Amino acid sequence: MEDFVTRIDMKMEEFERLMNSFYQEEFENLKFTTKPTAIVIDIVKILKQKNYKLIVATISLFPRTVILHRIQWTGLNDKDFSLITDYESAHFCKPNLEYFQEILSIIEKTPEECLMVGNDVQEDLVVSKLGMKTFLIEDHIINREDSKPQPDFTGSYKDLLKYVEELPSLKEE
């Protein structure tokens, strides 16, 4: 935030007032742009039943309240996740590898113990440089550079559902 404010013609306090006002008064009006997706809710439910830690590793350019709204709009809630990143807690942002390293440190896991599931070729698949496996969701793919992605797994939400159904259950920690 400190870096961001140096790039705009506004004082930090003024910017914070403006953004807080937007998030408190206007942001909820954007709910119509999304809706719950039953298959995603099923995927999360299965993974939780199998004792997997689920992380919302979304781009951390928003405050926690915004991320929580977005999660609720999908039909899920914050209790479904072990960690949710936001600009108030993350020190880095995707696609910076330090963003992912910070998450791994917090959840006390190695890259090899994790799988990144996402639809953004540039921001999600970069984590493979750390040794983490990736699953690219092709239903709503984002590929700004029109590059040739090389995920470990790829497919639709239906393919991901099949994948998680076949995962073994983990012991409770």
N, CA, C and O of each residue as an XYZ file, in Angstrom:
692
protein
N       0.833     -1.186      0.000
C       0.000      0.000      0.000
C       0.877      1.248      0.000
O       0.586      2.226     -0.689
N       1.957      1.200      0.786
C       2.858      2.347      0.824
C       3.424      2.642     -0.565
O       3.535      3.803     -0.958
N       3.780      1.597     -1.301
C       4.300      1.772     -2.653
C       3.200      2.283     -3.585
O       3.447      3.162     -4.410
N       2.016      1.751     -3.460
C       0.897      2.136     -4.317
C       0.587      3.624     -4.189
O       0.405      4.312     -5.193
N       0.529      4.112     -2.971
C       0.161      5.507     -2.731
C       1.190      6.468     -3.327
O       0.841      7.598     -3.670
N       2.442      6.048     -3.458
C       3.441      6.918     -4.078
C       3.180      7.099     -5.572
O       3.738      7.994     -6.205
N       2.337      6.250     -6.119
C       2.074      6.284     -7.565
C       0.780      7.012     -7.931
O       0.450      7.141     -9.109
N       0.062      7.480     -6.936
C      -1.173      8.221     -7.201
C      -1.080      9.605     -6.559
O      -0.273      9.832     -5.658
N      -1.899     10.501     -7.028
C      -1.875     11.870     -6.521
C      -2.889     12.006     -5.391
O      -3.892     12.709     -5.514
N      -2.598     11.305     -4.268
C      -3.524     11.303     -3.139
C      -2.764     10.873     -1.887
O      -1.863     10.037     -1.957
N      -3.125     11.437     -0.765
C      -2.514     11.027      0.502
C      -3.116      9.705      0.946
O      -4.253      9.376      0.607
N      -2.337      8.956      1.706
C      -2.762      7.635      2.182
C      -4.102      7.701      2.902
O      -4.980      6.882      2.630
N      -4.281      8.645      3.805
C      -5.520      8.749      4.583
C      -6.718      9.001      3.675
O      -7.792      8.432      3.874
N      -6.526      9.848      2.689
C      -7.605     10.165      1.748
C      -7.956      8.931      0.909
O      -9.127      8.627      0.682
N      -6.922      8.237      0.463
C      -7.145      7.033     -0.329
C      -7.872      5.970      0.494
O      -8.810      5.342      0.002
N      -7.450      5.765      1.734
C      -8.100      4.774      2.594
C      -9.566      5.112      2.824
O     -10.412      4.218      2.802
N      -9.883      6.385      3.044
C     -11.287      6.795      3.214
C     -12.102      6.480      1.962
O     -13.212      5.956      2.048
N     -11.546      6.801      0.813
C     -12.217      6.549     -0.455
C     -12.471      5.055     -0.652
O     -13.581      4.652     -1.000
N     -11.446      4.239     -0.432
C     -11.583      2.793     -0.627
C     -12.527      2.175      0.404
O     -13.348      1.327      0.055
N     -12.421      2.585      1.660
C     -13.327      2.061      2.686
C     -14.772      2.394      2.358
O     -15.664      1.564      2.538
N     -15.000      3.595      1.881
C     -16.343      4.000      1.493
C     -16.863      3.108      0.357
O     -17.998      2.633      0.395
N     -16.023      2.893     -0.640
C     -16.422      2.027     -1.756
C     -16.753      0.622     -1.277
O     -17.798      0.076     -1.629
N     -15.869      0.032     -0.476
C     -16.078     -1.343     -0.031
C     -17.280     -1.472      0.901
O     -17.930     -2.516      0.916
N     -17.587     -0.440      1.674
C     -18.734     -0.497      2.588
C     -20.056     -0.182      1.890
O     -21.095     -0.722      2.267
N     -20.028      0.679      0.887
C     -21.275      1.162      0.300
C     -21.568      0.644     -1.106
O     -22.732      0.532     -1.488
N     -20.540      0.329     -1.873
C     -20.743     -0.008     -3.284
C     -20.395     -1.449     -3.659
O     -21.026     -2.037     -4.537
N     -19.405     -2.003     -3.000
C     -18.862     -3.292     -3.436
C     -19.915     -4.393     -3.504
O     -19.905     -5.200     -4.433
N     -20.806     -4.433     -2.548
C     -21.846     -5.478     -2.512
C     -22.695     -5.478     -3.792
O     -23.278     -6.500     -4.156
N     -22.758     -4.335     -4.464
C     -23.526     -4.238     -5.715
C     -22.931     -5.073     -6.838
O     -23.583     -5.295     -7.858
N     -21.709     -5.533     -6.661
C     -21.056     -6.354     -7.683
C     -21.376     -7.838     -7.550
O     -20.949     -8.645     -8.375
N     -22.115     -8.190     -6.529
C     -22.441     -9.604     -6.280
C     -23.088    -10.261     -7.498
O     -22.886    -11.452     -7.732
N     -23.859     -9.507     -8.273
C     -24.550    -10.061     -9.435
C     -23.590    -10.635    -10.480
O     -24.010    -11.405    -11.343
N     -22.310    -10.270    -10.412
C     -21.350    -10.716    -11.413
C     -20.895    -12.157    -11.207
O     -20.172    -12.705    -12.038
N     -21.310    -12.763    -10.116
C     -20.896    -14.130     -9.823
C     -22.045    -14.889     -9.195
O     -23.045    -14.299     -8.787
N     -21.899    -16.182     -9.123
C     -22.906    -17.016     -8.473
C     -22.232    -18.293     -7.995
O     -21.181    -18.685     -8.502
N     -22.853    -18.934     -7.014
C     -22.282    -20.206     -6.546
C     -22.219    -21.233     -7.672
O     -23.104    -21.301     -8.526
N     -21.165    -22.021     -7.652
C     -21.001    -23.103     -8.613
C     -21.013    -24.406     -7.821
O     -20.089    -24.690     -7.059
N     -22.058    -25.186     -8.008
C     -22.262    -26.394     -7.206
C     -21.051    -27.325     -7.236
O     -20.688    -27.891     -6.205
N     -20.432    -27.488     -8.377
C     -19.315    -28.424     -8.480
C     -18.116    -27.951     -7.648
O     -17.402    -28.775     -7.076
N     -17.890    -26.639     -7.574
C     -16.789    -26.114     -6.759
C     -17.085    -26.354     -5.281
O     -16.194    -26.721     -4.515
N     -18.324    -26.148     -4.890
C     -18.724    -26.419     -3.503
C     -18.507    -27.896     -3.185
O     -18.042    -28.230     -2.095
N     -18.839    -28.782     -4.121
C     -18.617    -30.223     -3.931
C     -17.128    -30.549     -3.800
O     -16.740    -31.355     -2.955
N     -16.303    -29.928     -4.626
C     -14.857    -30.163     -4.579
C     -14.300    -29.777     -3.212
O     -13.530    -30.530     -2.614
N     -14.690    -28.610     -2.722
C     -14.223    -28.148     -1.415
C     -14.704    -29.087     -0.315
O     -13.942    -29.429      0.589
N     -15.944    -29.498     -0.389
C     -16.508    -30.408      0.620
C     -15.730    -31.730      0.666
O     -15.396    -32.216      1.747
N     -15.448    -32.297     -0.476
C     -14.710    -33.564     -0.542
C     -13.306    -33.402      0.035
O     -12.856    -34.234      0.823
N     -12.623    -32.341     -0.354
C     -11.262    -32.121      0.137
C     -11.244    -31.921      1.649
O     -10.352    -32.421      2.333
N     -12.216    -31.199      2.163
C     -12.295    -31.015      3.613
C     -12.569    -32.346      4.317
O     -11.976    -32.624      5.359
N     -13.457    -33.164      3.763
C     -13.749    -34.473      4.346
C     -12.512    -35.359      4.362
O     -12.361    -36.213      5.236
N     -11.626    -35.151      3.389
C     -10.394    -35.935      3.296
C      -9.245    -35.285      4.056
O      -8.103    -35.736      3.962
N      -9.541    -34.225      4.810
C      -8.580    -33.537      5.683
C      -7.469    -32.786      4.954
O      -6.361    -32.668      5.478
N      -7.746    -32.280      3.766
C      -6.782    -31.445      3.067
C      -6.917    -30.008      3.548
O      -8.024    -29.530      3.797
N      -5.779    -29.319      3.677
C      -5.789    -27.895      4.005
C      -6.073    -27.136      2.714
O      -5.410    -27.338      1.696
N      -7.060    -26.269      2.777
C      -7.425    -25.481      1.603
C      -7.040    -24.032      1.842
O      -7.339    -23.457      2.889
N      -6.376    -23.455      0.862
C      -5.874    -22.100      0.956
C      -6.493    -21.269     -0.163
O      -6.532    -21.706     -1.313
N      -6.969    -20.090      0.163
C      -7.386    -19.139     -0.869
C      -6.165    -18.275     -1.143
O      -5.855    -17.351     -0.392
N      -5.486    -18.593     -2.227
C      -4.283    -17.864     -2.621
C      -4.651    -16.934     -3.772
O      -4.126    -17.037     -4.880
N      -5.567    -16.029     -3.469
C      -6.005    -15.077     -4.473
C      -5.049    -13.892     -4.495
O      -4.296    -13.671     -3.547
N      -5.085    -13.154     -5.557
C      -4.208    -11.995     -5.648
C      -4.501    -11.060     -4.473
O      -5.642    -10.647     -4.268
N      -3.491    -10.741     -3.729
C      -3.683    -10.024     -2.473
C      -3.652     -8.503     -2.662
O      -2.852     -7.800     -2.045
N      -4.530     -8.025     -3.516
C      -4.659     -6.585     -3.747
C      -5.923     -6.021     -3.111
O      -6.254     -4.853     -3.312
N      -6.629     -6.849     -2.345
C      -7.879     -6.437     -1.739
C      -7.821     -6.644     -0.229
O      -7.084     -7.502      0.257
N      -8.611     -5.845      0.522
C      -8.685     -6.075      1.964
C      -9.465     -7.357      2.269
O     -10.208     -7.863      1.428
N      -9.283     -7.860      3.467
C      -9.916     -9.116      3.882
C     -11.439     -9.092      3.693
O     -12.017    -10.082      3.244
N     -12.082     -7.990      4.025
C     -13.544     -7.931      3.896
C     -13.995     -8.202      2.465
O     -15.021     -8.845      2.246
N     -13.237     -7.717      1.503
C     -13.577     -7.938      0.093
C     -13.405     -9.411     -0.270
O     -14.273     -9.996     -0.919
N     -12.303    -10.004      0.140
C     -12.053    -11.423     -0.156
C     -13.150    -12.277      0.477
O     -13.630    -13.227     -0.143
N     -13.549    -11.947      1.706
C     -14.604    -12.713      2.381
C     -15.934    -12.576      1.642
O     -16.672    -13.554      1.519
N     -16.248    -11.389      1.154
C     -17.459    -11.227      0.330
C     -17.385    -12.116     -0.902
O     -18.345    -12.814     -1.229
N     -16.260    -12.092     -1.575
C     -16.105    -12.881     -2.804
C     -16.247    -14.378     -2.512
O     -16.845    -15.110     -3.300
N     -15.705    -14.826     -1.393
C     -15.836    -16.232     -1.008
C     -17.308    -16.565     -0.751
O     -17.803    -17.594     -1.213
N     -17.994    -15.710     -0.026
C     -19.421    -15.942      0.267
C     -20.258    -15.958     -1.007
O     -21.205    -16.737     -1.120
N     -19.918    -15.114     -1.951
C     -20.660    -15.085     -3.207
C     -20.554    -16.415     -3.960
O     -21.418    -16.734     -4.776
N     -19.501    -17.190     -3.690
C     -19.329    -18.484     -4.365
C     -20.108    -19.600     -3.678
O     -20.159    -20.723     -4.180
N     -20.720    -19.293     -2.524
C     -21.446    -20.322     -1.789
C     -20.594    -20.992     -0.721
O     -21.034    -21.947     -0.082
N     -19.383    -20.498     -0.526
C     -18.487    -21.037      0.494
C     -18.366    -20.010      1.618
O     -18.954    -18.931      1.544
N     -17.605    -20.347      2.658
C     -17.351    -19.359      3.707
C     -15.918    -19.497      4.202
O     -15.219    -20.454      3.869
N     -15.502    -18.540      4.991
C     -14.104    -18.520      5.421
C     -13.713    -19.736      6.244
O     -12.531    -20.076      6.300
N     -14.662    -20.398      6.881
C     -14.375    -21.595      7.690
C     -13.956    -22.784      6.820
O     -13.419    -23.771      7.323
N     -14.205    -22.680      5.518
C     -13.815    -23.752      4.602
C     -12.310    -23.778      4.338
O     -11.798    -24.725      3.741
N     -11.601    -22.737      4.782
C     -10.201    -22.581      4.408
C      -9.287    -22.427      5.613
O      -9.661    -21.847      6.633
N      -8.084    -22.960      5.472
C      -7.074    -22.844      6.527
C      -6.381    -21.497      6.490
O      -5.900    -21.012      7.514
N      -6.329    -20.891      5.314
C      -5.675    -19.601      5.143
C      -6.318    -18.875      3.981
O      -6.638    -19.478      2.956
N      -6.504    -17.576      4.147
C      -7.024    -16.711      3.090
C      -6.089    -15.519      3.009
O      -5.897    -14.814      3.999
N      -5.503    -15.285      1.839
C      -4.590    -14.150      1.710
C      -5.368    -12.879      1.357
O      -6.429    -12.924      0.733
N      -4.809    -11.762      1.775
C      -5.378    -10.445      1.482
C      -4.252     -9.433      1.613
O      -3.147     -9.791      2.022
N      -4.510     -8.177      1.273
C      -3.416     -7.211      1.331
C      -3.061     -6.801      2.747
O      -2.025     -6.173      2.964
N      -3.884     -7.138      3.696
C      -3.576     -6.804      5.081
C      -2.607     -7.803      5.722
O      -1.934     -7.481      6.701
N      -2.543     -9.017      5.161
C      -1.684    -10.030      5.770
C      -0.532    -10.478      4.877
O       0.510    -10.890      5.387
N      -0.694    -10.406      3.574
C       0.361    -10.864      2.668
C       1.383     -9.750      2.436
O       1.031     -8.573      2.356
N       2.617    -10.133      2.333
C       3.680     -9.164      2.093
C       4.087     -9.118      0.630
O       4.868     -8.258      0.222
N       3.560    -10.037     -0.149
C       3.868    -10.128     -1.572
C       2.574    -10.434     -2.322
O       1.522    -10.631     -1.714
N       2.666    -10.470     -3.620
C       1.489    -10.698     -4.449
C       1.858    -11.638     -5.598
O       3.012    -11.682     -6.025
N       0.878    -12.385     -6.092
C       1.126    -13.211     -7.272
C       1.490    -12.294     -8.434
O       0.922    -11.208     -8.546
N       2.391    -12.682     -9.279
C       3.061    -13.973     -9.410
C       4.420    -14.067     -8.710
O       5.203    -14.968     -9.013
N       4.706    -13.171     -7.798
C       5.972    -13.195     -7.062
C       6.088    -14.508     -6.283
O       5.196    -14.863     -5.513
N       7.182    -15.215     -6.490
C       7.373    -16.497     -5.810
C       7.425    -16.351     -4.292
O       7.114    -17.297     -3.568
N       7.813    -15.178     -3.809
C       7.849    -14.957     -2.356
C       6.437    -14.995     -1.762
O       6.266    -15.317     -0.587
N       5.446    -14.672     -2.558
C       4.050    -14.782     -2.123
C       3.744    -16.238     -1.753
O       3.199    -16.515     -0.685
N       4.098    -17.152     -2.643
C       3.843    -18.574     -2.411
C       4.726    -19.125     -1.287
O       4.279    -19.951     -0.491
N       5.970    -18.668     -1.224
C       6.860    -19.110     -0.150
C       6.330    -18.675      1.213
O       6.437    -19.415      2.191
N       5.761    -17.481      1.276
C       5.181    -17.004      2.532
C       4.005    -17.894      2.951
O       3.880    -18.243      4.125
N       3.156    -18.256      2.006
C       2.033    -19.154      2.306
C       2.549    -20.491      2.816
O       2.064    -21.004      3.824
N       3.529    -21.055      2.125
C       4.093    -22.341      2.547
C       4.662    -22.272      3.955
O       4.518    -23.211      4.737
N       5.301    -21.167      4.272
C       5.853    -20.980      5.609
C       4.741    -20.944      6.661
O       4.861    -21.559      7.720
N       3.672    -20.228      6.363
C       2.561    -20.102      7.305
C       1.893    -21.452      7.556
O       1.578    -21.788      8.698
N       1.675    -22.228      6.488
C       0.973    -23.512      6.646
C       1.924    -24.666      6.962
O       1.497    -25.805      7.151
N       3.219    -24.353      7.017
C       4.253    -25.332      7.354
C       4.222    -26.550      6.430
O       4.194    -27.696      6.879
N       4.228    -26.268      5.136
C       4.254    -27.312      4.107
C       5.363    -27.012      3.112
O       5.783    -25.865      2.961
N       5.834    -28.051      2.434
C       6.788    -27.887      1.346
C       6.005    -27.801      0.039
O       4.849    -28.220     -0.015
N       6.614    -27.266     -1.008
C       5.920    -27.208     -2.290
C       5.472    -28.593     -2.773
O       4.418    -28.734     -3.393
N       6.279    -29.594     -2.484
C       5.970    -30.957     -2.940
C       4.740    -31.539     -2.252
O       4.159    -32.506     -2.746
N       4.338    -30.971     -1.132
C       3.160    -31.445     -0.396
C       1.877    -30.760     -0.849
O       0.797    -31.053     -0.336
N       1.995    -29.853     -1.806
C       0.851    -29.020     -2.173
C       0.516    -29.128     -3.657
O       1.314    -29.604     -4.464
N      -0.677    -28.675     -3.986
C      -1.131    -28.567     -5.375
C      -1.790    -27.212     -5.535
O      -2.691    -26.859     -4.774
N      -1.342    -26.452     -6.525
C      -1.962    -25.168     -6.835
C      -3.011    -25.401     -7.905
O      -2.706    -25.900     -8.988
N      -4.246    -25.038     -7.600
C      -5.339    -25.142     -8.559
C      -5.736    -23.723     -8.935
O      -6.037    -22.907     -8.063
N      -5.737    -23.433    -10.202
C      -6.097    -22.090    -10.632
C      -6.374    -22.034    -12.113
O      -6.174    -23.006    -12.842
N      -6.841    -20.864    -12.551
C      -7.185    -20.689    -13.962
C      -6.325    -19.629    -14.644
O      -6.535    -19.324    -15.818
N      -5.359    -19.065    -13.919
C      -4.539    -17.997    -14.469
C      -3.141    -18.531    -14.780
O      -2.369    -18.859    -13.879
N      -2.837    -18.610    -16.064
C      -1.571    -19.207    -16.508
C      -0.372    -18.488    -15.905
O       0.536    -19.138    -15.387
N      -0.351    -17.158    -15.963
C       0.811    -16.422    -15.505
C       0.884    -16.338    -13.976
O       1.975    -16.421    -13.412
N      -0.235    -16.179    -13.309
C      -0.196    -15.948    -11.864
C      -0.251    -17.223    -11.032
O       0.243    -17.232     -9.905
N      -0.829    -18.282    -11.543
C      -0.965    -19.521    -10.769
C       0.107    -20.557    -11.100
O       0.623    -21.217    -10.198
N       0.439    -20.705    -12.352
C       1.374    -21.772    -12.741
C       2.822    -21.451    -12.398
O       3.664    -22.349    -12.401
N       3.133    -20.192    -12.103
C       4.494    -19.802    -11.760
C       5.008    -20.568    -10.546
O       6.216    -20.749    -10.392
N       4.100    -21.017     -9.686
C       4.497    -21.729     -8.469
C       5.228    -23.038     -8.781
O       5.898    -23.592     -7.909
N       5.108    -23.529     -9.994
C       5.830    -24.755    -10.370
C       7.343    -24.561    -10.281
O       8.084    -25.535    -10.152
N       7.808    -23.312    -10.348
C       9.247    -23.033    -10.210
C       9.758    -23.390     -8.817
O      10.960    -23.573     -8.618
N       8.848    -23.487     -7.860
C       9.224    -23.891     -6.500
C       9.154    -25.407     -6.319
O       9.557    -25.932     -5.281
N       8.642    -26.107     -7.333
C       8.493    -27.554     -7.231
C       7.081    -27.995     -6.888
O       6.849    -29.175     -6.626
N       6.135    -27.061     -6.885
C       4.740    -27.405     -6.582
C       4.035    -27.856     -7.857
O       4.223    -27.273     -8.925
N       3.236    -28.883     -7.730
C       2.417    -29.352     -8.844
C       1.275    -28.362     -9.069
O       0.838    -27.678     -8.143
N       0.800    -28.298    -10.312
C      -0.263    -27.364    -10.664
C      -1.380    -28.064    -11.432
O      -1.147    -29.011    -12.183
N      -2.596    -27.570    -11.221
C      -3.769    -28.043    -11.963
C      -4.420    -26.809    -12.572
O      -4.942    -25.957    -11.854
N      -4.389    -26.716    -13.897
C      -4.949    -25.576    -14.602
C      -6.413    -25.842    -14.948
O      -6.730    -26.767    -15.696
N      -7.295    -25.020    -14.392
C      -8.721    -25.106    -14.704
C      -8.947    -24.384    -16.030
O      -8.658    -23.194    -16.154
N      -9.454    -25.094    -16.997
C      -9.624    -24.519    -18.332
C     -11.005    -23.908    -18.567
O     -11.238    -23.304    -19.614
N     -11.925    -24.056    -17.605
C     -13.276    -23.526    -17.810
C     -13.287    -22.014    -18.005
O     -14.049    -21.502    -18.825
N     -12.466    -21.310    -17.273
C     -12.410    -19.842    -17.364
C     -10.945    -19.399    -17.390
O     -10.525    -18.572    -16.581
N     -10.194    -19.942    -18.304
C      -8.750    -19.730    -18.335
C      -8.397    -18.264    -18.621
O      -9.033    -17.591    -19.433
N      -7.368    -17.806    -17.926
C      -6.807    -16.471    -18.155
C      -5.378    -16.692    -18.624
O      -4.567    -17.291    -17.917
N      -5.077    -16.203    -19.819
C      -3.740    -16.367    -20.386
C      -3.396    -15.067    -21.116
O      -3.520    -14.976    -22.338
N      -2.964    -14.072    -20.355
C      -2.710    -12.731    -20.888
C      -1.633    -12.703    -21.964
O      -1.676    -11.867    -22.866
N      -0.684    -13.600    -21.872
C       0.449    -13.593    -22.801
C       0.277    -14.613    -23.922
O       1.173    -14.796    -24.745
N      -0.880    -15.277    -23.949
C      -1.153    -16.312    -24.945
C      -0.003    -17.322    -25.018
O       0.379    -17.782    -26.094
N       0.536    -17.653    -23.832
C       1.649    -18.590    -23.764
C       1.137    -20.023    -23.756
O      -0.054    -20.273    -23.576
N       2.040    -20.938    -23.950
C       1.721    -22.359    -23.955
C       1.922    -22.885    -22.534
O       3.054    -23.167    -22.139
N       0.843    -23.019    -21.761
C       1.000    -23.453    -20.370
C       1.464    -24.901    -20.270
O       1.188    -25.722    -21.145
N       2.180    -25.199    -19.176
C       2.670    -26.547    -18.941
C       2.338    -26.995    -17.518
O       3.234    -27.260    -16.717
N       1.035    -27.077    -17.212
C       0.659    -27.545    -15.873
C       0.890    -29.046    -15.756
O       1.037    -29.745    -16.758
N       0.920    -29.526    -14.523
C       1.023    -30.968    -14.305
C      -0.291    -31.657    -14.656
O      -0.307    -32.777    -15.166
N      -1.396    -30.959    -14.370
C      -2.731    -31.471    -14.663
C      -3.532    -30.340    -15.284
O      -3.284    -29.167    -15.005
N      -4.472    -30.689    -16.109
C      -5.315    -29.688    -16.734
C      -6.686    -30.282    -16.989
O      -6.827    -31.484    -17.212
N      -7.690    -29.427    -16.955
C      -9.031    -29.917    -17.242
C     -10.095    -28.967    -16.726
O      -9.810    -27.860    -16.271
N     -11.311    -29.430    -16.811
C     -12.478    -28.665    -16.381
C     -12.710    -28.878    -14.885
O     -12.001    -29.647    -14.234
N     -13.712    -28.184    -14.359
C     -14.100    -28.425    -12.966
C     -14.521    -29.882    -12.785
O     -14.266    -30.475    -11.737
N     -15.160    -30.457    -13.791
C     -15.550    -31.878    -13.705
C     -14.310    -32.764    -13.582
O     -14.307    -33.731    -12.821
N     -13.263    -32.433    -14.328
C     -12.013    -33.198    -14.248
C     -11.372    -33.044    -12.864
O     -10.841    -34.006    -12.309
N     -11.426    -31.842    -12.320
C     -10.884    -31.619    -10.980
C     -11.690    -32.404     -9.950
O     -11.114    -32.982     -9.029
N     -12.997    -32.432    -10.091
C     -13.832    -33.212     -9.174
C     -13.418    -34.678     -9.204
O     -13.268    -35.300     -8.152
N     -13.236    -35.225    -10.376
C     -12.802    -36.618    -10.502
C     -11.438    -36.817     -9.856
O     -11.200    -37.821     -9.184
N     -10.548    -35.859    -10.062
C      -9.202    -35.923     -9.479
C      -9.276    -35.961     -7.956
O      -8.628    -36.801     -7.332
N     -10.056    -35.063     -7.346
C     -10.109    -35.017     -5.882
C     -10.852    -36.216     -5.307
O     -10.557    -36.648     -4.193
N     -11.804    -36.755     -6.046
C     -12.491    -37.969     -5.584
C     -11.517    -39.134     -5.467
O     -11.695    -40.011     -4.622
N     -10.489    -39.147     -6.310
C      -9.510    -40.233     -6.316
C      -8.359    -40.018     -5.323
O      -7.568    -40.931     -5.088
N      -8.265    -38.827     -4.748
C      -7.202    -38.568     -3.762
C      -7.436    -39.378     -2.501
O      -8.581    -39.613     -2.114
N      -6.365    -39.802     -1.864
C      -6.529    -40.521     -0.588
C      -6.915    -39.557      0.514
O      -6.637    -38.361      0.430
N      -7.552    -40.075      1.541
C      -7.825    -39.268      2.724
C      -6.537    -39.116      3.517
O      -5.714    -40.030      3.569
N      -6.372    -37.954      4.132
C      -5.209    -37.710      4.992
C      -5.584    -37.906      6.434
O      -6.746    -37.747      6.809
N      -4.610    -38.250      7.245
C      -4.842    -38.339      8.681
C      -5.056    -36.947      9.227
O      -4.477    -35.987      8.720
N      -5.877    -36.821     10.251
C      -6.086    -35.519     10.867
C      -4.806    -35.059     11.540
O      -4.086    -35.859     12.137
N      -4.525    -33.763     11.441
C      -3.313    -33.223     12.055
C      -3.582    -32.823     13.479
O      -2.679    -32.344     14.167
